[in-house]
Amino acid sequence: MGGCLGRLATAGSVSRRVVIVLLIAALVAVAARIAAASDAGPVRFNRALTCGSERWIVKTLQDKPHLISAKPKAVAQLAALTRPSPTPITRSNFERHIYSVDAAVTHPHGSRPRPSCRP
């Protein structure tokens, strides 16, 4: 009986070794496939991923600017302001002002009101 148990124990450890070797071989094959060069073209930079990230310190007030008190303005007045060229890296004088605008959205961009919504 001792001989039979010895053979079973040996067969169990051999099959376990086979499973481990096969798992390692599969992992190596997957790693090689991932690392292999592909026929895909070069990766293009996607602007949408970084949209809005430029001048983040200025946009989030992390530069702790001294802001000028709120002034009431119309949308037309703000739209008429000229854009600085080139855009400064730091905060421009224009960006130190706070504007107060009374406005109402009558037609959201890209949509038209339903006939039932029209006056």
Backbone torsions as a table, in degrees:
resi	resn	phi	psi	omega
1	MET	NA	-37.3	-179.3
2	GLY	-59.3	-33.2	179.4
3	GLY	-67.0	-38.3	180.0
4	CYS	-66.3	-43.6	180.0
5	LEU	-64.3	-37.0	178.6
6	GLY	-64.3	-39.9	178.5
7	ARG	-66.7	-39.4	178.9
8	LEU	-65.1	-41.8	179.3
9	ALA	-64.1	-39.8	178.9
10	THR	-67.4	-41.6	179.3
11	ALA	-65.0	-38.2	178.8
12	GLY	-65.3	-41.8	-179.8
13	SER	-71.2	-32.5	177.4
14	VAL	-67.5	-45.3	-179.7
15	SER	-66.1	-34.4	176.6
16	ARG	-65.1	-40.5	177.8
17	ARG	-64.1	-39.4	179.8
18	VAL	-63.5	-44.1	178.9
19	VAL	-62.2	-43.6	179.8
20	ILE	-64.1	-44.2	179.1
21	VAL	-62.1	-42.3	179.0
22	LEU	-65.4	-40.2	176.9
23	LEU	-62.5	-43.5	178.5
24	ILE	-63.8	-41.9	178.8
25	ALA	-63.3	-40.4	178.4
26	ALA	-64.7	-42.5	178.4
27	LEU	-63.3	-40.8	178.0
28	VAL	-64.3	-40.7	179.2
29	ALA	-64.6	-42.0	178.3
30	VAL	-64.8	-44.5	179.5
31	ALA	-62.6	-39.6	178.8
32	ALA	-66.1	-38.7	179.6
33	ARG	-66.7	-40.0	179.5
34	ILE	-66.9	-39.8	-177.1
35	ALA	-79.3	-16.3	-176.7
36	ALA	-67.1	145.8	176.4
37	ALA	-66.6	145.4	179.8
38	SER	-116.3	172.6	179.0
39	ASP	-85.9	0.9	-178.9
40	ALA	-64.9	149.7	179.4
41	GLY	-73.2	179.5	-179.3
42	PRO	-65.5	150.1	178.9
43	VAL	-75.0	130.4	178.5
44	ARG	-97.8	142.5	179.8
45	PHE	-71.5	128.4	-179.3
46	ASN	-98.2	110.8	-179.4
47	ARG	-62.8	-29.5	-177.3
48	ALA	-62.5	-27.8	-179.6
49	LEU	-70.8	-28.0	-178.8
50	THR	-108.8	6.2	-177.6
51	CYS	-56.6	123.4	178.5
52	GLY	91.0	-4.4	-177.1
53	SER	-85.9	-17.2	178.7
54	GLU	-67.9	141.9	179.9
55	ARG	58.0	35.3	-175.8
56	TRP	-59.3	-36.8	-179.3
57	ILE	-63.3	-39.1	178.2
58	VAL	-70.0	-45.0	-176.1
59	LYS	-64.9	-30.7	-177.1
60	THR	-101.0	11.2	177.8
61	LEU	61.2	23.9	178.5
62	GLN	-71.8	-14.9	178.0
63	ASP	-82.8	-1.0	176.9
64	LYS	49.1	62.2	-177.0
65	PRO	-77.3	158.2	171.0
66	HIS	-86.9	111.6	-175.7
67	LEU	-95.4	145.6	179.3
68	ILE	-89.2	140.4	-174.5
69	SER	-51.1	157.2	-177.8
70	ALA	-63.9	139.5	177.0
71	LYS	-126.7	133.6	177.0
72	PRO	-70.9	132.4	178.9
73	LYS	-141.2	155.7	174.3
74	ALA	-91.6	155.8	179.1
75	VAL	-58.1	-39.6	179.4
76	ALA	-61.3	-38.3	179.0
77	GLN	-66.4	-40.9	178.9
78	LEU	-69.5	-37.2	179.1
79	ALA	-67.5	-25.6	-178.1
80	ALA	-80.5	-13.4	179.7
81	LEU	-65.3	141.6	-179.4
82	THR	-82.8	143.3	178.9
83	ARG	-82.6	134.7	178.3
84	PRO	-67.3	141.7	179.0
85	SER	-135.1	122.5	-5.4
86	PRO	-73.6	162.4	178.8
87	THR	-65.6	126.7	-179.2
88	PRO	-69.2	151.7	178.1
89	ILE	-74.5	-38.9	177.5
90	THR	-93.1	-179.1	-177.7
91	ARG	-71.4	132.0	176.8
92	SER	-85.8	166.8	-179.7
93	ASN	-59.9	-39.5	178.9
94	PHE	-57.2	-36.1	-176.6
95	GLU	-77.5	0.4	176.6
96	ARG	-91.7	-7.7	-178.7
97	HIS	-89.8	147.3	173.3
98	ILE	-112.0	129.2	-179.2
99	TYR	-114.9	142.6	176.1
100	SER	-111.7	124.6	-176.4
101	VAL	-125.4	124.5	170.9
102	ASP	-92.6	118.1	-176.5
103	ALA	-151.0	163.6	174.9
104	ALA	-137.0	137.9	177.3
105	VAL	-84.3	115.8	-179.1
106	THR	-100.4	-34.0	177.9
107	HIS	-139.4	103.5	177.7
108	PRO	-56.8	144.0	-178.4
109	HIS	-54.5	128.3	175.1
110	GLY	84.5	6.2	178.0
111	SER	-136.8	157.7	178.0
112	ARG	-119.0	147.8	179.6
113	PRO	-69.0	146.8	175.5
114	ARG	-66.9	152.2	178.9
115	PRO	-54.5	-32.5	-179.6
116	SER	-73.1	-14.3	-179.3
117	CYS	-93.6	-14.9	-177.7
118	ARG	-73.4	144.9	179.2
119	PRO	-69.2	NA	NA
